[in-house]
């Protein structure tokens, strides 16, 4: 599983823990002559282990852990996106097949001891920074509940399982899908990048800066992780998240946290661009940049409408109007999810 580990420790720390665990399990299986096949329980979002660049994603797994066999989940709108039409399904299976074959026959560098030490350091810093906000800041849960459609998601029939494992509780009681989904709706995508910028920035300012830069250039698995975060930052719009906050958040302390989060987001953008040696996000991915230029104006309107719908819904005391608002909310959720892509 990828979802709950990322919700607990943040994307960077979780992905490294999963990498090392798969290495260890593969080593034990080889020692005892066991034919091991990993079942990767990933969602469509980066925060749930997903990667829209399927070929690169498969080649970023730890060496000697796939060995010609790969099993993975497809969830949410990713099912239709990848398999909804015969030609799409054929193309998706072509990519999976080509990637598994390439992984089998491609020599990829295993992380050196120096890289492992660096990943341990990055993981520790990022995990601490992530938990400091999500678990230790008393302002966080009130902010999350008011600034996103999290509460309303549990009342809409859009998932195969309840939004929460328990009827009450904090972030830890929330299932990973609505946790990611709520942040994707407001275009902040917080679970994917929170903690990453602090780790990258701290190391870049230290004597290990050159080691980190060489690791990004030479180790494909690490570069894929950072490039994924860069892609999510390119899709994020803190100004849209601020609009939700202005319309929906009444608690002044929660609003202060919103400002703090956007500052962290800005610092994360700077750190990622610095490490990738880019002046702009995804500057080598012209297709994504063109898609965002075309798509964002339409999704922006949906976000503005959704914030207003949420405001009216939370203040509504008329059953007939509430039913209409819930229908409108569901339409806006579907539109934003399709506009953002890789949401499931």
N, C-alpha and C positions, 0 to 999 in steps of 0.2 A: 504494500500500500504506500502511496505517495502523499495522499491528501492530508491525513491527520498529522503526519510527522511535520509537514510544512506548516500547518496551522499551529503546531506546538512550538516549533523552534525557528521558523522562518525558512525561506526557500534555499538559501545558500548552505546553511548548516545541515538542513535535512538532506539535500542532494548529495553532500559529501558523506554523510553517515550512510546513506543508501549505497553509494559507490563502494565504500569500504566493506560494508556488510555483504554485498554481492561477491566481492573478491574473496572474503573469508569463507563464505558458503561454497563457492566454486572450488576453493582449495581443499576443503574437507571432502567434498563429493569426489574429487579426483583421487584423493588419498585412499578412499574406500571403494573406488571403482563404481561409483553411483552415477547414472545418467541423469544429470540435473537440467531441468528446464524451468526458468523463472517465468512467473506469470506477473506481468507488470500492470498493476491496477492503476492506470493513469486516467485522468480526465482530459478534456480538451484544453483547459487553461494551463498556463505555465505554472501558476500557483498550485496546481494539482498534479504536477509532473509532466504535463503535456508539452509538445513542441510541434508547431505547424510544419516545420521543416523536417519531415519524417526521416529522410535519408541521413541527414546530419545527426539527428537524434539517436538513431540506432548506432551510428559509428562513434557516438560519444560515450556509450556504455563501456564499463571496465573491460579490458581485454580478457579473453578466455572465459567470458560469462555467457555468451550467446551460442557460439560454436554451431552455427547453422540452424538453430531452433529459437523461435521468438514467439511469445504469446503475450497479447496485450488487449486491454479493453478499449472499446470505442463507446463513448457516452454522449448523451445530450444531442445538440444539433450537429455534432461532429459525425454522427451516423449518417444523416442525410447528406452532409457536406462531402463526405468521402465515399459514400456508397449509395446515394439516393438515385443515381441514374446508372445504367449499364456501363457507359463509357467512363464515368467517374470511378465506379467500382473497379473496373479493369485497370485504370491508371493507378489507383491507390494500391492495388495488389501488385502491380508492376514495381512500384517504388519499394514496397515492403520486401519483395523478392530480391530486387537488385541490391538493396541495402544489406540484407542478411548475407547474401553471397559476397558482397564487397567486404563486409566485416570479417567474414571467414578467411578471406584471402588477402587482407591488407595488414601490413605490419604497422602497428600503432605504438607509440611510446608509452611505456608504463611509467607512472609517476615516480620520480626520484625521491629519495629521502628528504631532500631539500624542499621539493614541491609538497610533500606530505606535511612537513612542518609548517609550511606556509598555509596550507589548507586548514590545518588545525587552528592556526592563529586567526585566519579569516572567519572560520566557523564560530570560534569562541566570541569574537568581537560582535559579529552579526547577530548571533543568538541572544547575547546580552542586550544589545540595542533593541532588538525586536521585542523581547519579553518586557523590557523596561516600559515600553509603550502599551503593548497589548495586555499584559498581565499585571503590571505593577502600578500603572497610572489609574487612579480611581475615576478620572474623568473619561476614560476610554469607552466603557460600556454604555454610559448615557449618550456619548457622542455617536457611537456606532448605531445605537437603536434609533436615534432621532434623525441623523443625517443621511441614512440609507433606508431602502425599503425592506429592511430585514424583518421587521415585525409583520408587515403585510404579506411577505412571501410565504409565511407559515399558514396564512389563511387562503391562499390561492392554490388551486389544484394544478401545479406545474411540475411536480416531482414524483418519483416513484416511491419515495420514503418520506416520513415526517421530517420537517426542517430541523427539529431538535430531537435528541435522544431522551431528554427529560423536558417536562413542560416548563420548568423554571431553570435558572442558572445563568452563568455568564458565557463568555466565548467558548470555554472548554466544553459546554454542553451542546454547542451548535454543530450540526453536521458540516463537513467541509464544503459541500456543494453550495448551500445558501450563504456560507461565509464568504466564499469567493464570488458568488453570483451577485451579492449585495454590493460589493465594492466595484465590480465590473459595471453595474448599472449606473453608478455615479461617476464613472470614468476615472476613478482615482487608482484602482488596481493595487491598493496598499499591500496585500499579503505577498505579492511577488517581489517587491523591491525594498520593503522596510527592513533595515539592518544591513543591506548590501552596501549602500553608500558609505556608512560609517566605517565598515571594515576596509573597503578599498581606499578610502580617503586617509585613514590612519596609517596604513602600510605605505601608501605613496609618499607620505610626509616623513617616513622613517628611513633608516639606512638600508632597508630591504626593498626600496622602491624598484631598483633595477632587476632584482630577482622576480618581483611580481610582473613586471613588464615582459621579461623573457618567458615567464610561465604562460602568459597570455599568448605570446607569439608562437611558442613551441608545443604547447599541450592543447590538442584539439578539444578535449572534453571540457576543460576549464573555459576555453574561448567560447564554446557553444553555450555554456551557462551564462556567461557575461553578455553575449550577443542576444540571448533570449530576453534578459532583463532590459537591454537597450531597446529591443522591439516593443516590449510592454510600455516602457517610458514614452516611446514615440506615439503609442496609442492613447496615452493618458492625457487628461485635460484638467489640471488643478483648478482652473477658473470655473469649470462646470461643477466640480465638487464644492467650490466656494458658494456657488449659487444655491445648491441644495442646502448648504449650511445657513445661508442668509434667510432662506424661506422657511426652513423647518426647525432649526435649533434655537431653543429659547434660553437654555442655560448658559450663562456668561462664561463659566469655567470650561464648559464643553467647547464653546466657541474659541477660547484661547488655545485649547488642544488642537482644534482644526488649523489654526494659524501655525502652530508648532509643526504639525504634520506636513503642511505645504512647504515650510522652510526645509524640513528634512528631505522632502521630495526634490526640491531645487538643488540641494547639496548633493543628492544622489545622482541627479542628472550630470552635474559638473564632474563628479568622480568617475562615472562610467565613460563619459566622453574623453576625459583625460587618459584613462587606461587604454581605451580603444584607439586613441590618437585620431579622433574624429572631431570635426567642427560642428557637425549637425547629426541628428539621429538617423541611423540606417542610411547613411549617405551613399552606400554602395548598393542599396536595394531600391532601385528606381520604381519597381513595380509596387512595392508597399507604399512608397511615398506618393505615388500617383493615386493609389486606391484611397489613401487617407484624405488627399485633397478633394477627391470626388465625394467621398462618403461622409466626412465630418459635418458639413453644413446640414445634412438631413438628420443625422443623429443628434446634433446640437438642439434642433427644434424639439425632438422627442424628449430630450432631457429636460428642457425648460417646461414642457407640458407635464412631464411626469412629476416634477417637483410641485407644480401647482395642484395636480391631482392628489398627491399625497397630503398636501396641506388641507385641501377641502375634505378629503376622506377622514382625516384625523379630527376634524372639527364637526363632522356631519352627525346629525341626530335624526335623520329621516331615512327610513328603510328603503324606499323607492330610489331616492337619490344615491344612497350608499351602493345599491346594486349596479346603478349606471356607472358610478365612479370606479367600482371594482372591475367592471368590464373594460373601462377606459385604461385603467392601470395595467391590466393584462395585455392589452394591445401595445401599450408603450413598452412594457417589459420585453415582449416578443420582438418589437422593432429594434430596440437598443441591442438586444442579444445578437440578432442577426447582423446588425451594423458593426458591432465590435468583433464578431467572429471568435472562434476557439473559446467558447464560454462554458461548455458542458463539463 
